[in-house]
């Protein structure tokens, strides 16, 4: 892609550096939280989002879903994005199997410094980063999910459809959480068409900021337990991954 040569180079190096025979820790699910931190999200909304994810992960219903899995553990990471080159893994991949681990991970989210980034909404770049991060995170999950939340469409950077299709080709399901704005009443339809994909992918809409925490909790339970209600490790959303290499080029 023009202006993005470092992306392909970085992913090639990542795949070379992570040999197929490397030992990985087994978990029921690898779940990347990909969260909008662009200019449309102010400081109060950033705190709301971070608190929502931290609280949801430690919620008894989520912990129950984790505990119902065959391995009784998931791996999670918290990724924030704004414009091109401003996506980052804010809290690295961590194994969570109980309330103490969930609260520790949530505390790291809440302790993050503000993210000051250039304008734009580079969802495609964030999904590409999450895909590469899953490929080399040291875990082996029965299911792989990227969980994208935001209040606007992809406006700059890597085309999100390309990044989404590459993630799906790597065995990853991409889900979405839309924060509705009056100026974008059909954003959930855009997410369904352009952002989400893979077996049993879905979009959940938060009608306003007050319902955001409830929407995160609902989505996290669906992702961890499986949309059809099956427990992690019993077939779940996308089945066992055959290979963990991104298909971006």
N, C-alpha and C positions, 0 to 999 in steps of 0.2 A: 504494500500500500504506500502511496506517496507520503513522505514525511514520517513514516513509521518503520524504518529499516531495523531499528533496535529491537522491535517486538519479535520479529521472526528470529533474529540472531539469539536473543535471550532464551526463547523457547527451545531452539535447537541445542544450545549449550546446556539447558536444564535437562533435556532428555538424555544427552550424552553423559552428564554427570550423575544420572540416577539409573544405574544398571538394572536390568529386569530381574536379576537374581537377588537384589538387595532385600534384606529382611525387613518386613513391615509389620507393625502391630495391628492385629485384627480387631475390627470394631464392626458393629452392625450398620453404621451409617457415617459417611463423611458429609458434613453440612457446612457450607460456606455462606455466612450472612454477608450480603453485598448491599451496602447502605448508602443512600444518597447524602452527600455532604456538600452539595453545590451551593451557589449563592442564593437559591430559592429557599434554602433551609437555614433559618436564623439560629442564633445561639440557644434560644429557649426550645426550639424544635429539635435541635441536635441533642439537647439533654433529654427531651421527651423520648426520642428514638432510642438513645442508649439505655435509658432506664427501662424502656419497654422490652428490649432484648434481654437485659440483665434479669429483670423480674420474671420474664416468661421462662427462661432456661431453668430457674430455680423453683418454678411453680410445681406443686405436688403432682399435678396431672401430667406435666412433662416428664418429671422424674419417674412417675409410674410407667409412662410409655418407654422410657429408656430401660427401666428395669424389666420390662416384659420381653425384651429382645433375647435372642439366643446367647449373645455375648455380654449383654447387659452393659454396653458401653457405646458411646458415640464419640466422634472427633469433630470439633467445631473450630471455626476461625471467624474473625470479625474484620471485614474489608470495607473501607470507605472510599468513595470516589467523588470526583467533581469533573474538571476539564481534563483534556488529554495530558498524560504524564503526571497526573495528580492522584492516581489511584494508589492505594497502599494497603498492605496487610497490617491493620492497626493492632490486632491481638492475634498472635500466631496460633497455629494448630495445637489443640489441647484435647487430651482424652478426658471425657466427663462420664462418670459412672454413678455418681451420688450427689447429694445435696451440697456437701462441702466443696466438691470440685466445681459444681455449677456456680456456687456463690463466689468462689475464687475467680473464675473466668469472668463473671459479671462484674466483680470489683475492678478488674483490669479495664473493662469497657468504660465504666464510670470514671476511672482515673485518667482517661485519655485527654491530652491537651486539645484545644480547639484546632481545627484543620482549616488553614487559610490557603485557598487555591484560586487559580484563575477561573474565569467564567466558563460556562458550558456544562453540558450534561453528557459525559462520555460513558454511557452505559456499556457500549461495546468493549471499550478498553478494560472496564472493570470485570466483565464476564471473561475476557481473555486472561486477565490476571488470575482470576479465581480458578480457571481451567488449568493453567500452568501450576498454580499452587497446589491443587489437588494431585497433580501428577507426581509431585516431589515432596509430599508432606510427611512421608514415613509411616502412613497408615494404609491398611487394606480393608476397605469397607465392602459389605455386601451390596450396599446402595450408595450412590453418589448424588448429591443435590446441591445446586446453587440457588440461593434464596435472595432475589433482588427486590429491594423496596425503594420507591421513589415517588416524586410528585410531578414528573414531567417526562417527555420522550427523549430519545437519543438525539442530540443536537450537533455533535461534533465528534471527531475522532473516528475510530474503527466502526464500520457499519455494524449495528447490533445484530442484524440477521445473520451475518457471516460469523460473528463470535458465538451466537446461539447455536447455529448449525454445527460449528466445530466442537462445541461442548457436547452436544447430543451425539455426535459421531464418536466421541470418546467415552460414551456410556453414561453421561451425566444428564440428569433431569433438571431443567431450569424452571423454577416457580417464581411467581410475582406477588408483591403486595403493593397496591396502588393507594397513594394518599390523594384523595380527590380534591381538586381545586375547581372553583366555579368557572374558571376560564378553560378548563379541560374536562368536561363532563364525560367524555368517551375514552379517557385514558386507559381504563381497564380493557377496552376492546383493542387498543393499540398494543398493550402488553401481550394480550393473547395472540395477536398476529405477528408481532415483531420480536418480542423479548423471551417469551416462555416456549418450552418445547421439551420433547422427550416423553416417555411413557407416563401417563397419568399426570402430566403437568397441569397446573391450575393457577388461577389468579384470585386473590382475595382483595376486596376493596374496603378501605377505611373511609367512611363517609365524611369524617372530620377528624381533627386532631384528638378530640376526646375519645374517639373510638379506636385510636391507633393501637393502644396497648392490648385491647381485646382481640384485635385483628392479628397482631403478632402471636399471641398465645394460641389462637385457633390454628394459624398456619403452622406453627412449630409442632403442635400435637399431630396434625395431619402428616407432616413430613417425617416425624420420628416414628409414629405408629404405622404409617402407611395409609394412603388415602382411602383404601378399601377396608381399613380397620385391622389389617393384618399386622402382626408385630414385626419389628425389624428382624431380619435374618430368616424369615419364613416365606420369602418370595418377593414381598414388598413392591416398591414402585418400579424398579427397573432391573431387578435380578442381579446376579453376581457379575462383576466387571471382568471382561475377558482380558483387557489390557489397559494400562494407565498411562497412555501417551496422548498429549493433545494433538489435534489435527489442524493446527493453525499454520499457515504458510503465506 
